[in-house]
Amino acid sequence: MVSKDRFTDYTGKKFHRLTAQWPAGRNKGRMKWLFLCECGNISILTPTEVVTGHTKSCGCWNKESRSIRATIHGMSRQGAHNLIYDIYHRAKNRAKKLRTSF
């Protein structure tokens, strides 16, 4: 018979963006651990959530991936790389005014 007091030591182990720090106690019989995310946030989770890959970060990765998916081409921002886009856009507009193909 396996004792309920036995647990795996996850201290220092890294799972995706989360690193296990120390046990944080039990909740409804399930062991909880304190995890430190790469962004600096702290999460208290069960090891099962992290080991299986269900939880990969504190939520920061979800925010970053949404931002990446929402970026269409990245050429509309102000900056030095915007010069090429401006040249292209102006040439396209000139061709449109002259009713020629571009």
N, C-alpha and C positions, 0 to 999 in steps of 0.2 A: 504494500500500500504506500502511495506517495504522500508525503506530508505536505500540507498547504503552506508551511513556512519556507519551503525550498523555493528559491527563485534564481534566475540567471543574472549574473552581474553584467550589466550593460555599460557601466561607468567608462566614459571616454570613447565609446564606440560611436561611429558616425553613420547615419542613415540619411542619404540624400543631403539635405541642407541642415538636418538636425543632429546634434551631438548630445548623447546622454550624459547627464551630470551626476545625479544621485536619486535614490528612491524618495518619493514624496508621500508615501503612505498608501493606504488601501481605501478603495471606495466600492462598496457593495461586493467585497471579497476580491476585487481585482486590484492588482498592484499597479500603482501609478508612479511614473518617473518624471523628473524635471528635465526637459530638453532645452538646449540653447540653440537658437537658429543662427545662421551665418549673418543675418541682418542685425542681430543683437537682442531680438525678442525672446521671451521665455514662454514655453508651453508645457503644461502638465498633461501627459498622455499615457495610455497603456502601451507597453512595448509591442503588443500585437498590432496596433494601429500603424506603428512606425516600421516594424520589421516586414510586414506584408506590403508596404508601399502605399497603403490607403492614405496616410498623412505624410507628406514629403517636406513640408515647411510650416511656418507659423501662419501662412497666408500671404506672405510677401511674394512667393513665386506666382501665385494666381494673379496678383496685381500686375506683376511684370509681364507675364505672358499675355494678359489682356491688352496691355499697352503695345506689345510687339505685333499682335494680330490686328490691332486697329490702325497701325501705320500702313498706309497704302504704298507710297513710294519714297517718302522721306525728302523729296526735293522741294517741298513748299516752305520749309523752315528758312528763317533768315540766316545768312552766314556766307562764307566764302564759296562753298559748293553751290550756292544758289545762282551764281553767275552763268553757268552752263545752261541751267534751266531757263533763265531769262533770255539768253541768246536764242535758244530753240523756240521759245514762246513768241518772241518778236518776229522771228523769221516765218513762223507759221501764220501769224496775223498778217504780215505783209503779203504772203502768198494768197491768203483769203481775200484781202482787199483787191488784189490784182486779178482775182478769179483764175488763178493758176493752181495746178496740183502741187502738192508738197510731198 
